[in-house]
Amino acid sequence: MAVRNLFLAVNASMRVWISGVKTYVDPVLPGDVMRCAGVAEVVYSNDPKFKVGDKVLGFTFWQTYSILKAKDLTLLPPNHLNYE
Protein backbone atom coordinates (compact mmCIF):
# COMPACT_ATOMS: atom_id res chain seq x y z
CA MET A 1 0.00 0.00 0.00
CA ALA A 2 1.32 3.46 -0.86
CA VAL A 3 0.57 6.48 1.31
CA ARG A 4 1.30 10.20 1.18
CA ASN A 5 2.42 11.38 4.58
CA LEU A 6 0.47 14.30 6.05
CA PHE A 7 1.68 14.58 9.65
CA LEU A 8 4.92 13.13 11.06
CA ALA A 9 5.90 12.81 14.71
CA VAL A 10 9.10 14.23 16.14
CA ASN A 11 10.00 13.08 19.65
CA ALA A 12 12.94 12.86 22.03
CA SER A 13 13.41 9.10 21.63
CA MET A 14 14.64 9.69 18.08
CA ARG A 15 17.88 11.10 19.53
CA VAL A 16 18.56 7.68 21.05
CA TRP A 17 17.64 5.88 17.82
CA ILE A 18 20.33 7.79 15.86
CA SER A 19 23.00 7.17 18.52
CA GLY A 20 23.65 3.67 17.18
CA VAL A 21 22.66 1.98 20.45
CA LYS A 22 20.13 -0.88 20.23
CA THR A 23 17.20 -0.21 22.54
CA TYR A 24 13.61 -1.43 22.26
CA VAL A 25 13.98 -0.80 18.49
CA ASP A 26 16.89 -1.12 16.09
CA PRO A 27 19.00 2.01 15.66
CA VAL A 28 18.54 4.32 12.67
CA LEU A 29 21.87 4.14 10.87
CA PRO A 30 23.45 6.79 8.62
CA GLY A 31 21.64 6.68 5.28
CA ASP A 32 18.46 5.16 6.76
CA VAL A 33 15.18 7.08 6.65
CA MET A 34 13.94 8.09 10.11
CA ARG A 35 10.84 6.16 11.17
CA CYS A 36 8.04 7.79 13.12
CA ALA A 37 4.37 7.69 13.95
CA GLY A 38 2.35 9.50 11.34
CA VAL A 39 -0.94 10.20 9.67
CA ALA A 40 -1.10 9.55 5.94
CA GLU A 41 -3.50 9.46 3.00
CA VAL A 42 -3.81 6.28 0.95
CA VAL A 43 -2.75 6.81 -2.68
CA TYR A 44 -2.72 3.12 -3.72
CA SER A 45 -4.20 0.10 -1.98
CA ASN A 46 -4.27 -3.61 -2.76
CA ASP A 47 -6.30 -4.27 0.42
CA PRO A 48 -10.13 -3.99 0.31
CA LYS A 49 -10.15 -2.48 3.82
CA PHE A 50 -8.50 0.71 2.52
CA LYS A 51 -9.60 2.96 -0.35
CA VAL A 52 -7.68 5.70 -2.11
CA GLY A 53 -8.21 8.89 -0.11
CA ASP A 54 -8.63 7.16 3.26
CA LYS A 55 -6.64 8.61 6.15
CA VAL A 56 -4.59 6.15 8.21
CA LEU A 57 -2.46 6.15 11.34
CA GLY A 58 0.67 4.07 11.77
CA PHE A 59 4.45 3.94 11.72
CA THR A 60 5.77 5.62 8.61
CA PHE A 61 8.96 7.43 7.64
CA TRP A 62 10.24 10.99 7.25
CA GLN A 63 9.54 11.23 3.53
CA THR A 64 6.70 12.37 1.29
CA TYR A 65 5.51 8.88 0.32
CA SER A 66 5.87 5.51 2.06
CA ILE A 67 5.14 1.91 1.16
CA LEU A 68 3.55 0.22 4.17
CA LYS A 69 1.79 -3.02 5.06
CA ALA A 70 -1.97 -2.68 5.50
CA LYS A 71 -1.85 -4.81 8.67
CA ASP A 72 0.31 -2.12 10.33
CA LEU A 73 -2.17 0.72 9.72
CA THR A 74 -5.30 1.92 11.48
CA LEU A 75 -8.09 3.46 9.42
CA LEU A 76 -9.17 6.87 10.73
CA PRO A 77 -12.86 7.82 10.68
CA PRO A 78 -14.02 9.90 7.67
CA ASN A 79 -13.65 13.66 8.19
CA HIS A 80 -11.44 12.99 11.24
CA LEU A 81 -8.90 15.43 9.81
CA ASN A 82 -10.60 18.63 8.72
CA TYR A 83 -7.48 20.65 8.05
CA GLU A 84 -8.06 21.56 4.37
Secondary structure, DSSP 8 states (H G I E B T S, - for coil): -EEEEEEE---THHHHHTTT--SSS----TTS--EEEEEEEEEE-SSTT--TT-EEEEEEESSSEEE--GGGEEE--TTS----
